Amino acid sequence: MTNLSKEIQHYNQMCQQGEDTELFKDPNFLNPINKGPFYVIENDFSGWVTQGGIKTNGVCCALNKFNQVINGLFIAGADGDFWGVPYLVGGTANGFSLASGYIAGTQCYQRVLDKAKYDQEMKANDQYSTDNSSTNEWKDGTYDTIAHGRNADFDIEVGIKDHQIKQIKISDHNSESKGIGSKAVAELPSRIIKAQSTNVDAISGATVTSNAIKYAIRDVLDKNRD
């Protein structure tokens, strides 16, 4: 740490003058170093932990060019865009690298845990791979149910007329990922109505939301057989 004392004297002089001519720090935050104890950490200012690569949301999920979450891809550290895109500020960001690593790791863990829990629930109900809803013998009426989505529960209304599925309305689904889970919400009801069965393919990339919708509707159909 050559010239440390000289640098401190220079910094204190800038504080006294009220102007940072080196890093242009706000004068309101120029505080002289003149009262101990002092703890010195050697730091090399560089761009090694500068963010600005991959666009992310508030919980380190990667976004595509349409600002939609890329399901299952998490970004931490120097690859993230903590300050926005394009990133124009240099310097170090070890704190963000540590924090984003923790957040991204937690999100990965929660995703795996949620998937395992969901699969276990489907297996316990013994209806994950079998479908008994194709007999078309349901009681006419309007039935409400709740689907357990990827991020939260949402409401589903199933309308039966002339013993057939005529209408499926899904509401309060804004917690599902835009462009992924929301795609299942938009497209899956018409598939089920057309097939008159919940035994339809899941929406690509939105398996959890698709299965949640199918299971909730299947439960309604099974409970309201004619």
C-alpha positions as a LaTeX table, in Angstrom:
\begin{tabular}{lrrr}
\hline
Residue & $x$ (\AA) & $y$ (\AA) & $z$ (\AA) \\
\hline
Met1 & 0.00 & 0.00 & 0.00 \\
Thr2 & 2.51 & 2.51 & $-1.21$ \\
Asn3 & 1.61 & 6.18 & $-0.73$ \\
Leu4 & $-1.30$ & 5.39 & 1.62 \\
Ser5 & $-0.55$ & 8.28 & 3.98 \\
Lys6 & $-0.09$ & 10.62 & 1.03 \\
Glu7 & $-3.45$ & 9.59 & $-0.45$ \\
Ile8 & $-5.24$ & 10.13 & 2.89 \\
Gln9 & $-3.73$ & 13.62 & 3.17 \\
His10 & $-4.86$ & 14.37 & $-0.37$ \\
Tyr11 & $-8.38$ & 13.11 & 0.37 \\
Asn12 & $-8.63$ & 15.16 & 3.57 \\
Gln13 & $-7.54$ & 18.23 & 1.62 \\
Met14 & $-10.37$ & 17.64 & $-0.89$ \\
Cys15 & $-12.81$ & 17.30 & 2.01 \\
Gln16 & $-11.62$ & 20.64 & 3.38 \\
Gln17 & $-12.04$ & 22.26 & $-0.04$ \\
Gly18 & $-15.44$ & 20.65 & $-0.54$ \\
Glu19 & $-14.60$ & 19.18 & $-3.95$ \\
Asp20 & $-13.61$ & 15.65 & $-4.98$ \\
Thr21 & $-11.38$ & 16.12 & $-8.03$ \\
Glu22 & $-10.60$ & 12.39 & $-8.28$ \\
Leu23 & $-13.91$ & 10.48 & $-8.20$ \\
Phe24 & $-16.30$ & 13.48 & $-8.10$ \\
Lys25 & $-18.03$ & 12.36 & $-4.93$ \\
Asp26 & $-21.01$ & 14.40 & $-3.73$ \\
Pro27 & $-19.56$ & 17.07 & $-1.37$ \\
Asn28 & $-22.29$ & 16.20 & 1.17 \\
Phe29 & $-20.56$ & 12.86 & 1.68 \\
Leu30 & $-16.98$ & 14.04 & 1.85 \\
Asn31 & $-15.93$ & 13.16 & 5.41 \\
Pro32 & $-12.25$ & 13.54 & 6.39 \\
Ile33 & $-10.32$ & 10.57 & 7.74 \\
Asn34 & $-8.95$ & 12.03 & 10.96 \\
Lys35 & $-10.33$ & 10.00 & 13.83 \\
Gly36 & $-9.32$ & 6.39 & 14.52 \\
Pro37 & $-9.31$ & 3.49 & 14.82 \\
Phe38 & $-8.73$ & 2.79 & 11.12 \\
Tyr39 & $-9.07$ & $-0.51$ & 9.26 \\
Val40 & $-7.44$ & $-0.73$ & 5.84 \\
Ile41 & $-8.50$ & $-3.09$ & 3.04 \\
Glu42 & $-6.55$ & $-3.17$ & $-0.20$ \\
Asn43 & $-8.93$ & $-2.96$ & $-3.17$ \\
Asp44 & $-8.19$ & $-2.97$ & $-6.88$ \\
Phe45 & $-10.80$ & $-0.93$ & $-8.77$ \\
Ser46 & $-11.58$ & $-2.86$ & $-11.95$ \\
Gly47 & $-14.37$ & $-4.09$ & $-14.17$ \\
Trp48 & $-14.22$ & $-7.74$ & $-13.17$ \\
Val49 & $-17.51$ & $-7.64$ & $-11.28$ \\
Thr50 & $-19.28$ & $-5.06$ & $-13.39$ \\
Gln51 & $-22.82$ & $-6.04$ & $-14.34$ \\
Gly52 & $-24.49$ & $-5.51$ & $-17.68$ \\
Gly53 & $-24.88$ & $-8.74$ & $-19.60$ \\
Ile54 & $-28.13$ & $-10.66$ & $-19.25$ \\
Lys55 & $-31.39$ & $-8.88$ & $-18.46$ \\
Thr56 & $-33.12$ & $-10.10$ & $-15.29$ \\
Asn57 & $-36.15$ & $-9.40$ & $-13.12$ \\
Gly58 & $-36.25$ & $-8.69$ & $-9.38$ \\
Val59 & $-35.46$ & $-12.27$ & $-8.34$ \\
Cys60 & $-32.60$ & $-13.00$ & $-10.77$ \\
Cys61 & $-34.72$ & $-14.78$ & $-13.43$ \\
Ala62 & $-33.35$ & $-14.26$ & $-16.96$ \\
Leu63 & $-35.56$ & $-12.32$ & $-19.39$ \\
Asn64 & $-35.81$ & $-12.68$ & $-23.14$ \\
Lys65 & $-35.89$ & $-9.76$ & $-25.62$ \\
Phe66 & $-39.61$ & $-9.32$ & $-24.90$ \\
Asn67 & $-38.92$ & $-8.94$ & $-21.15$ \\
Gln68 & $-40.54$ & $-12.33$ & $-20.50$ \\
Val69 & $-39.12$ & $-14.74$ & $-17.92$ \\
Ile70 & $-37.07$ & $-17.62$ & $-19.35$ \\
Asn71 & $-38.38$ & $-20.45$ & $-17.21$ \\
Gly72 & $-35.69$ & $-22.13$ & $-15.09$ \\
Leu73 & $-32.78$ & $-19.83$ & $-16.03$ \\
Phe74 & $-31.32$ & $-17.77$ & $-13.16$ \\
Ile75 & $-28.51$ & $-15.17$ & $-13.34$ \\
Ala76 & $-26.12$ & $-14.06$ & $-10.61$ \\
Gly77 & $-23.04$ & $-11.90$ & $-10.22$ \\
Ala78 & $-21.23$ & $-10.19$ & $-13.08$ \\
Asp79 & $-23.58$ & $-11.59$ & $-15.75$ \\
Gly80 & $-26.64$ & $-9.82$ & $-14.32$ \\
Asp81 & $-27.91$ & $-6.32$ & $-15.10$ \\
Phe82 & $-28.32$ & $-4.96$ & $-11.58$ \\
Trp83 & $-28.07$ & $-1.37$ & $-12.80$ \\
Gly84 & $-30.06$ & $-1.81$ & $-16.02$ \\
Val85 & $-29.24$ & $-2.14$ & $-19.69$ \\
Pro86 & $-27.05$ & $-0.73$ & $-21.05$ \\
Tyr87 & $-24.80$ & $-0.64$ & $-18.01$ \\
Leu88 & $-22.76$ & 2.55 & $-18.00$ \\
Val89 & $-21.19$ & 2.74 & $-14.54$ \\
Gly90 & $-17.83$ & 1.19 & $-13.79$ \\
Gly91 & $-16.40$ & $-0.09$ & $-10.53$ \\
Thr92 & $-16.79$ & $-3.07$ & $-8.27$ \\
Ala93 & $-19.94$ & $-4.84$ & $-7.07$ \\
Asn94 & $-18.90$ & $-7.66$ & $-4.78$ \\
Gly95 & $-21.94$ & $-7.04$ & $-2.58$ \\
Phe96 & $-24.32$ & $-7.58$ & $-5.47$ \\
Ser97 & $-22.41$ & $-10.63$ & $-6.65$ \\
Leu98 & $-22.86$ & $-12.23$ & $-3.24$ \\
Ala99 & $-26.48$ & $-11.15$ & $-2.83$ \\
Ser100 & $-27.56$ & $-12.14$ & $-6.33$ \\
Gly101 & $-25.87$ & $-15.51$ & $-5.94$ \\
Tyr102 & $-27.91$ & $-16.11$ & $-2.81$ \\
Ile103 & $-31.16$ & $-14.96$ & $-4.46$ \\
Ala104 & $-30.61$ & $-16.99$ & $-7.64$ \\
Gly105 & $-29.65$ & $-20.06$ & $-5.62$ \\
Thr106 & $-32.76$ & $-19.71$ & $-3.47$ \\
Gln107 & $-34.94$ & $-19.41$ & $-6.56$ \\
Cys108 & $-33.38$ & $-22.54$ & $-8.10$ \\
Tyr109 & $-33.91$ & $-24.47$ & $-4.88$ \\
Gln110 & $-37.53$ & $-23.33$ & $-4.57$ \\
Arg111 & $-38.25$ & $-24.27$ & $-8.19$ \\
Val112 & $-36.95$ & $-27.81$ & $-7.69$ \\
Leu113 & $-38.79$ & $-28.12$ & $-4.37$ \\
Asp114 & $-42.09$ & $-26.90$ & $-5.87$ \\
Lys115 & $-41.80$ & $-29.33$ & $-8.80$ \\
Ala116 & $-41.08$ & $-32.27$ & $-6.48$ \\
Lys117 & $-43.98$ & $-31.32$ & $-4.20$ \\
Tyr118 & $-46.35$ & $-30.96$ & $-7.16$ \\
Asp119 & $-45.35$ & $-34.34$ & $-8.63$ \\
Gln120 & $-45.84$ & $-35.94$ & $-5.23$ \\
Glu121 & $-49.33$ & $-34.47$ & $-4.90$ \\
Met122 & $-50.30$ & $-35.66$ & $-8.38$ \\
Lys123 & $-49.05$ & $-39.16$ & $-7.64$ \\
Ala124 & $-50.87$ & $-39.25$ & $-4.29$ \\
Asn125 & $-54.15$ & $-38.43$ & $-6.02$ \\
Asp126 & $-53.46$ & $-41.20$ & $-8.55$ \\
Gln127 & $-54.84$ & $-39.02$ & $-11.34$ \\
Tyr128 & $-51.69$ & $-37.61$ & $-12.81$ \\
Ser129 & $-51.52$ & $-39.92$ & $-15.82$ \\
Thr130 & $-55.07$ & $-41.30$ & $-16.04$ \\
Asp131 & $-58.19$ & $-39.50$ & $-17.16$ \\
Asn132 & $-61.77$ & $-40.48$ & $-16.42$ \\
Ser133 & $-63.38$ & $-37.33$ & $-17.79$ \\
Ser134 & $-64.17$ & $-38.58$ & $-21.30$ \\
Thr135 & $-67.54$ & $-40.20$ & $-20.50$ \\
Asn136 & $-69.45$ & $-36.94$ & $-21.17$ \\
Glu137 & $-71.94$ & $-37.62$ & $-18.38$ \\
Trp138 & $-71.68$ & $-34.47$ & $-16.31$ \\
Lys139 & $-74.43$ & $-32.57$ & $-14.52$ \\
Asp140 & $-75.38$ & $-29.24$ & $-16.04$ \\
Gly141 & $-74.35$ & $-26.22$ & $-14.00$ \\
Thr142 & $-71.56$ & $-23.76$ & $-13.23$ \\
Tyr143 & $-68.83$ & $-24.98$ & $-10.92$ \\
Asp144 & $-66.02$ & $-23.10$ & $-9.19$ \\
Thr145 & $-62.64$ & $-24.58$ & $-8.34$ \\
Ile146 & $-59.12$ & $-23.48$ & $-7.43$ \\
Ala147 & $-55.93$ & $-24.34$ & $-9.31$ \\
His148 & $-52.61$ & $-24.40$ & $-7.51$ \\
Gly149 & $-50.38$ & $-22.57$ & $-10.01$ \\
Arg150 & $-46.64$ & $-22.13$ & $-10.26$ \\
Asn151 & $-46.60$ & $-18.97$ & $-8.11$ \\
Ala152 & $-50.04$ & $-18.82$ & $-6.47$ \\
Asp153 & $-53.59$ & $-20.18$ & $-6.52$ \\
Phe154 & $-56.12$ & $-18.91$ & $-9.06$ \\
Asp155 & $-59.86$ & $-19.38$ & $-9.65$ \\
Ile156 & $-61.46$ & $-21.46$ & $-12.41$ \\
Glu157 & $-65.15$ & $-21.52$ & $-13.38$ \\
Val158 & $-66.38$ & $-24.51$ & $-15.40$ \\
Gly159 & $-69.72$ & $-24.31$ & $-17.24$ \\
Ile160 & $-71.54$ & $-27.55$ & $-18.17$ \\
Lys161 & $-74.54$ & $-27.49$ & $-20.49$ \\
Asp162 & $-76.26$ & $-30.46$ & $-22.18$ \\
His163 & $-73.78$ & $-32.64$ & $-20.29$ \\
Gln164 & $-70.81$ & $-31.08$ & $-22.12$ \\
Ile165 & $-68.07$ & $-28.63$ & $-21.20$ \\
Lys166 & $-69.20$ & $-25.35$ & $-22.72$ \\
Gln167 & $-67.14$ & $-22.73$ & $-20.90$ \\
Ile168 & $-63.97$ & $-22.40$ & $-18.83$ \\
Lys169 & $-63.10$ & $-19.06$ & $-17.22$ \\
Ile170 & $-59.82$ & $-18.51$ & $-15.38$ \\
Ser171 & $-59.38$ & $-15.44$ & $-13.17$ \\
Asp172 & $-56.86$ & $-14.03$ & $-10.66$ \\
His173 & $-53.98$ & $-15.61$ & $-12.58$ \\
Asn174 & $-51.66$ & $-12.60$ & $-12.81$ \\
Ser175 & $-49.08$ & $-14.32$ & $-10.61$ \\
Glu176 & $-48.32$ & $-16.80$ & $-13.39$ \\
Ser177 & $-45.27$ & $-15.96$ & $-15.51$ \\
Lys178 & $-46.10$ & $-13.71$ & $-18.45$ \\
Gly179 & $-45.57$ & $-15.44$ & $-21.78$ \\
Ile180 & $-45.18$ & $-18.84$ & $-20.09$ \\
Gly181 & $-47.79$ & $-19.68$ & $-17.46$ \\
Ser182 & $-50.07$ & $-17.04$ & $-18.96$ \\
Lys183 & $-49.92$ & $-18.90$ & $-22.27$ \\
Ala184 & $-51.37$ & $-21.99$ & $-20.62$ \\
Val185 & $-54.14$ & $-19.86$ & $-19.10$ \\
Ala186 & $-55.00$ & $-18.45$ & $-22.53$ \\
Glu187 & $-54.78$ & $-21.61$ & $-24.65$ \\
Leu188 & $-55.54$ & $-24.65$ & $-22.50$ \\
Pro189 & $-59.29$ & $-24.02$ & $-21.84$ \\
Ser190 & $-60.12$ & $-24.12$ & $-25.57$ \\
Arg191 & $-58.18$ & $-27.38$ & $-25.95$ \\
Ile192 & $-60.13$ & $-28.99$ & $-23.12$ \\
Ile193 & $-63.47$ & $-27.77$ & $-24.47$ \\
Lys194 & $-62.65$ & $-29.04$ & $-27.97$ \\
Ala195 & $-61.56$ & $-32.45$ & $-26.68$ \\
Gln196 & $-64.31$ & $-32.60$ & $-24.03$ \\
Ser197 & $-61.60$ & $-34.01$ & $-21.82$ \\
Thr198 & $-58.69$ & $-32.90$ & $-19.67$ \\
Asn199 & $-56.54$ & $-35.52$ & $-21.37$ \\
Val200 & $-54.84$ & $-32.94$ & $-23.61$ \\
Asp201 & $-51.20$ & $-31.96$ & $-24.06$ \\
Ala202 & $-49.70$ & $-29.38$ & $-21.72$ \\
Ile203 & $-48.62$ & $-26.04$ & $-23.15$ \\
Ser204 & $-44.93$ & $-26.20$ & $-24.04$ \\
Gly205 & $-42.80$ & $-24.56$ & $-21.37$ \\
Ala206 & $-45.73$ & $-24.20$ & $-18.96$ \\
Thr207 & $-46.15$ & $-27.74$ & $-17.65$ \\
Val208 & $-46.76$ & $-26.78$ & $-14.02$ \\
Thr209 & $-49.51$ & $-24.27$ & $-14.84$ \\
Ser210 & $-51.03$ & $-26.64$ & $-17.43$ \\
Asn211 & $-51.17$ & $-29.54$ & $-14.99$ \\
Ala212 & $-52.66$ & $-27.30$ & $-12.30$ \\
Ile213 & $-55.47$ & $-26.25$ & $-14.65$ \\
Lys214 & $-56.13$ & $-29.80$ & $-15.88$ \\
Tyr215 & $-56.17$ & $-31.27$ & $-12.39$ \\
Ala216 & $-58.55$ & $-28.62$ & $-11.02$ \\
Ile217 & $-61.00$ & $-29.07$ & $-13.92$ \\
Arg218 & $-60.71$ & $-32.86$ & $-13.77$ \\
Asp219 & $-61.61$ & $-32.72$ & $-10.09$ \\
Val220 & $-64.77$ & $-30.70$ & $-10.93$ \\
Leu221 & $-65.79$ & $-33.18$ & $-13.63$ \\
Asp222 & $-65.26$ & $-36.20$ & $-11.41$ \\
Lys223 & $-67.36$ & $-34.69$ & $-8.63$ \\
Asn224 & $-70.26$ & $-33.76$ & $-10.91$ \\
Arg225 & $-70.96$ & $-36.86$ & $-12.93$ \\
Asp226 & $-74.56$ & $-37.30$ & $-13.97$ \\
\hline
\end{tabular}
